[in-house]
Amino acid sequence: MNASKDAGVVVFGGTGGLGQAICHDFARQGRKVAFTFRAAREKAQVLAQALPVASLHEPVDLAQAEQVAGFVERAQHAFGAIATVVYAAGPDIAQPYVGDMPAEQWRDAIDADLNGFFNVVQASLKVLRAQRSGSLVALTTAATRRYPPRDSLSAVPKAAIEQLVVAVAREEGRFGIRANCVAPGMIDAGLGQRMLARDYAPDVAEAFRKAVPLRRFGTAEEIAAVVSFLASPAAGYINGQVIVVDGGWGL
């Protein structure tokens, strides 16, 4: 059973570079959008005003399960039903080598990303099971396929998120729920853009670009288009998959 075309979309991490593009993509389809943010209240207000549909936005700490569950419940109440839940959140991580990583930094990354996604999954499944329809899409990273040095704080939690998505796909399909991942490569927006500017010299960033067969970085809109596809009826038989969107970087 497919969710009604009038059902809303919930985007966790809506104010990030990718999250904003995802919200806009769904809104252009006429989907009502609920999105969360952590601290970027001004960005959230600007985004909500720009969306041409009914929207709901709130600050949510994904580490707090009750906050996550409360937001999902309020979105369902506001929209009547939820068609898709998108996990587009993630901490702004440092890039130490594993041997130099403080244990606290490791724990913080796991708590913020992996445990945060677990809270999203548990809250979402309660709603999607009751509807007996819907989809879950998680943004991960192409680094789970081709690992760049110093990226473990991103790649390791995201690899675990991909496996949790497989578990959801395998166990929840009987309720009409699909779960998939989109794994971006280097994207000229959001965290990827900030990391290139902050952590790498210009010549290193240029080497990354040249390593992509298409000789360019991706855009947030290209990622949003794949998320939208996976949430659509056209992807109705796609379940438990990771779609890598990296311009061929991992080949």
N, C-alpha and C positions, 0 to 999 in steps of 0.2 A: 504493500500500500504506500503510495507517495503522499507526502505532506501537501496540503493545499498550496496553490500558488500565492495565496494571501498570507501564508505563515511567515513569521519573521525570521531574521538571522541574528545570531549572537556572536559578536567578535570580541574575544578577549585580547587586549592589547591593541585597541583601535586607533590610538594616537601615534603609534610608530609609523615609520615610513611605509612599510608593507601593510600595516593595519589600516591606514587611511585609504590606501588604494583599494583594498578589499571592501571597505565600507562603501566607497564611491561606486565600485563596480556593481555591488548588489543593489544599491540605491537606484542606479540607472535602469535596473531591471524592474523597478517598482517595488522592491522588497523593503519592508520595514526593518530597521536596523537598530539593534541594541549593542552598545560597545562599552568596554571598560577602559580605564586608565589608572595609573598608579599615582602620579603627582602632577601630570601636565594638564592642569585644569583649564588653562587658557586655550591650549590646543584643542581640548575636548569641546569647549564651547564653540570655537571657530568651526570645527568639523561638523558639529550638530547643526549649526546654522546653514552650512553649505549643502547638507544632504537634502534632496528634494522629496523626502519621504518622512513619515512619522519615525521618530527616533527616541531612544532612551540612553542616557549615559550616566555612569556613576564611577567614583573612585573605588577600586576593589583591590585588596591585597590578596593575591592568589594563594599565599601561604596560609591564609585564614579560611578554612573550609566553610565556615558558616557565612562569611561574606560572599563567597562564590555561589553557594547554594541560594542565598537570598536574592542575588542578582538574577540568577536563572529563573527563579520563581516569579520575580517581578516582571521579567521580560515575557514570560508565558502569560501572565495575567494581562499585561498591556496589549499583547498581540494576539492572544487567543490560542496560538500554536506556534511552535518553533520548527522550522524546516531544517536549519543547519546551525551547527556550533563550530566556530573557527577558533583555533588556538594560534594566535599570532604574537604572543607575548614572549618575553625572554629578557634576562638581565643584561645590562651593559657590562660585558665581561672584560677582564684583563687578559693578557696573553703571555703568561709565564711558561717556561719549560716545566715539565712535570716534576723534575728533580728539584726545582727551585720554588715550587708552589707551596704557600702556607696552607696548613690543613684547614684553617678557618675559611680561606678563600674557596677551597674545594667544597666544604660543607654548605657554604652560602649559595654556590652555583647549583648544587643538587637540590637544595630546599626551594630556591626560587623557580627553577625551571622544571625539573622532573616532578617534584612533589606538588608544585603548583598545577602542573598538567593533570596529575592524578586527581586533585580536587575538582578540576574542571570536568574530568570524565565522570566522576561519581555523581556530581550535581546534574550533569546533562543527561545521563542515562535514566535517571528517575523520570524525567519529562519525556524523553524520546521513547522509552519503553511503554509508557502509558498511552502515547499516541500510536504506537506500533509502526513508526516510520521516522525518517530523518537521517541526517548524515553528520559525521564528525570529521573535520579536516584539520590536521595539525601541520604547522610549518616547522620543518626541521632544518637540515643543512646538507649540502652536497659533500661536506667534509666527512660524513659517515661512510662515504664510498672512496674518496681520495683525500687522505688526511694531510693537511698542511701543518708543519711543525708549529707548536705553540697554540694550537686551537683546541686543546683537550677540554677546556671549561665549556666550550660550545658543543663539540662533537660527542663527548661521552654522554651528557644528559640527553642530547637529541637522539642518540642511538637507542637509549633506553625508552625514550618516548615512542620511537618507531616500533619497538617491540610491544609496548603497551597498546599501541594502535592495532597491531596484529591480533593481540588478545581480544580486544573489543570486537574486531571484525569477525573473529572466529566464534566468539561466544554470544554476540548480540544480533547476529544476522537473523536468527529465528524470530526476533522482534521487529524485523523490517528495518534494522539500523545498519548503515554502512559506515566504515571508518577507513580513511586514507590519509596519506601524508604528501605534502609538497616539499621538496628539498631544494631550496635555492642555492645556486652558486654565488659568485660575486655579483652583487646587485648595487647599482648606483643610487642607493637610497638607504635610509635607516641605519641600522647597526653596522652593516657592511661598509657603507660609505664612511661612517665615523671611524671605524677601525683602520681603514686604509689611510685616512688623513692623520690619525693619532699615533698609530703603532708602526707605520712603515714609511721609509724614505720614498720620495717620489720615484726613484729609479726602480725600487722594489715593486711598488704599485704598478708601474708600467710593465714590469716583467710578468706580473699576474695577468694583466690584460692581454699581453701577447701570448700567454699560455692557453688562452681560450681560442679554439679553432675559429670562432666567429670574429675574433679580434675586437671584442667589445664586452663591457659588462652589461648585465641584464637591467631591466627596469622594473619598478614596483608594479606597474600596470601589467607586465607580462606574467608576473607571479599571480596577481589577482585574477587574471583570466583563467589560469589553470585551477585555482581554488574554485572559481565560479563553475567551471566545467565539472569538477568532481562533485559539486553540490547539485548538479542539474539532472533531470531525467535521462539525458543522453549518456550519463555515466552510471545508470541504474544497475549495471551488472559488474561494476568495478568496486572491489572490496578488499581491504587489507593490503593495498599497494603503496609503494613509494614512487612518486613521479619526480624524477630529478630534472630540474630546470637550470642548467648551468652552461648552455652554449657549447657543450661538448668538452668542457674542462676535464671531466673525469675519464675521458676515453684513453 
